[in-house]
């Protein structure tokens, strides 16, 4: 393992990219490209195959900061995908020009599927505020990062409650797509002669994709190498400022109210360490599919069940309409229209459910009567009268026309406000 130099830095610290690689030829081409990238910044390195891989069939580890994992199209572990990871050693040992070239190649690769992880870090030498002091301020309620609810302090303390190998302040759940961490970098490296604190954000999923694409496009669109380096640094600073904004909580009530961040300002040491210019990146939900596309999916999955539901509801509606004592006669035009609608529905769902012949049928009891107002002359077959509407016996004036198909107006003896 190469030694990471003790120097201040503002750059990515981890980048993972997934690729579609269902064929052996595609996987071999990706592995060849990964070897070319590794030879650019470390010609003396070598690749070794790892014996066990949790998420892929095969895994290869480069001696200095790269990892290649892949599975065949018939595998049960991420079939047809490959993953290339550039770890902290790669970003520490490579130059800014090599990093910019890598981003340009990745954004234009046809087989690229998704940027699955992006870590951005800021390393400060001789910091005004150490990681241990940050942990103490958070524990005392004097400091917090906006946008996080979970917090965990990591590190070992001795019997006198003194840290033995540095402490880490971790914001965000372990399974979250966003995490923010401040830790003692000197304690981690062990051989750094200068005290150092590292502030880092871990972005997964859509957050990693959005920020990496923005960073790559900003670099590609630069007019010169100097402008590309400036855009590279500015985007890293903006990513940290967006997802890792320490705020001073002095004077805030405990427990914190919902609007605790309103009017809060970052502490002076954080403003000195990081440029506070923020160009925020937003992650939006995927656009909803067109209604016709979603309806086709619905018919594929639920056509038969929905057809049965429509059958029962239409039959119940017509039975309710015919049994009502003041229902108006079903004219021939409305009767023909309802039958035409029924045939259209049944034919459409018959085709969507894969049936080549036949039509959805109703039982004889569900068939509509062809005689208009068949119960109007036989009081014994009429529906139950509502005593609140009776004012003068059977010859009294009837209420307004009942709108059965819309479920509005008049009195309804069926289910409450049924709708077709």
GIKAHU-V254082 format. One line per field, one symbol per residue. psi: psi as a letter, one per 40 degrees, with the letter a starting at -180 (. if undefined). A space follows every 50 residues. Layout:
# GIKAHU-V254082
psi = ???
This chain:
# GIKAHU-V254082
psi = hihhigiiihiieihhhiihgdidddddddddddddddddegdeiiihhh dhhdeidihhhidgfihhiiiideiehgheiihhhhaddddddiiddddd dddddddehdehdihdhhhhihhhifidhidddddddddefeiihheidi ihhiihiadefhhdfiihhhhiideiehihhhihddddddehehiihhhi hhhibdddddddddddddddeididdddddddddddddddddegghiheh ehihihidfdeheiiiiddddddhhehhgihihiiiiiiidddddddddd dfddddddddddddddddddddehdfiiihiddddddddddddddddddd ddeeheiiihiiideehihehhfeedegddeiihihdeehdfaeeihiii hhgddeeiiaiheaihfii.
